[in-house]
Amino acid sequence: MTSKEDQYARQASDWTERAYADVGAYLEHRAELIVSLGPRLEAGDEVLDLACGDGGLGEALLGHGLRYRGVDATPEMVGAARRRLGDRADVVEGDLNGYAPPDPVAATTVFRAIYYARDRAAFFTRVAAYTERKLVFDLNPRQYRVEDVVGDLRAAGLRTVELRPFFVPQTVSLPGPLLSLAKALERSGPLARTALRVRFTYLVAASR
């Protein structure tokens, strides 16, 4: 077990609560964009969440009437997600590099984990084969060249790529007015792109 895997195992019981200063605001905004960015998801659609951790995002997606399937490589995270979500969702153990769902899904998500893809282009191609509507993930533009990632997506057949800045902070809880301002700034064009040079990430929705 690597040091990172050991960390995930030790913190599985309260991973979401440790990771986000305002769990509700952060994950609900993420869920809203999963639904609305790119082809819109509808109630009853199934979302496959690769590297799902303890299933925190699952609660927000279930709240939108979606079906949820979580996959994580860490057994302790899988156990924590099953305890959190109970019989409302399917959660299984699996590596995002090799896992495929038993049936096609409407959307696949990968958050805080795209860097675990051993071969990004091959990963996108495999996900595109079982994802009917869109792949949604977060992208740090200071870590990856956006043009390279978009090129890999289009080579996988996901030719429509939408990027949305995501400015709700992970480690700081904002009062209501500032939270609304952060969301508004995501649509501010050049100002948003300037902010992304030093902090924050894109939410990417890729579809056919």
Phi, psi and omega in degrees: 000129178287167179298324179292316178298321179295321177298315179299318181296317184290330185257008187300326188294334179219039184302309183299316183294329177284324190284330188235132179292323178231089186304312184299310183296316185292307185286330177292320177294320177300315180297319179303317181286327174301320179290316194261334183281130186076200178303129187288139174272150180240159177307135181096344175293148180260134176248129173262120183253101180280142185057054189284350183061225183270016173080018181302317179295331180303320180299317181293320180290321176299326178295341176266009178082013180271156170270147189230132172234119180256145178224131176214150183275347183262117183304323181294324177292319178300316178298318179295320179294321178295322177293322181292317190260342178057222183273011178280348185208161172261129177229127184227161177273134179181156178267132182299339180286342182229349186288141169223136181290159179295333178222157177303151179240158179290319183216149173239136178239150176216109182240139180054033186207001184299334180289351175279350177291118183292325177225102189300316181297316179294323178298313179299320180296317180294316180296321181298331183292331181245006182251118188278327187245308182196155170253131181234131180205166177262148185221124176271111184287352176269349179258326181230144172287121183303320182299322180292317180294316178298321177298318178295320179297315182292326176295333178277001180095000178265082193274344177257115185236121177245135179241132180231120174304145180237108189251002174287119187288148181280321190253006180230133177267121182263140171295161186313308182299321180288327176296316178297321179295318179301316180294322179295322181293339177299337181258016189271011172065242183303323179296318179296317180295326177294317179298325182291347177289338184240339184199169175074177184224169170266150161259128185247131173239118183242131183217173181279000000 
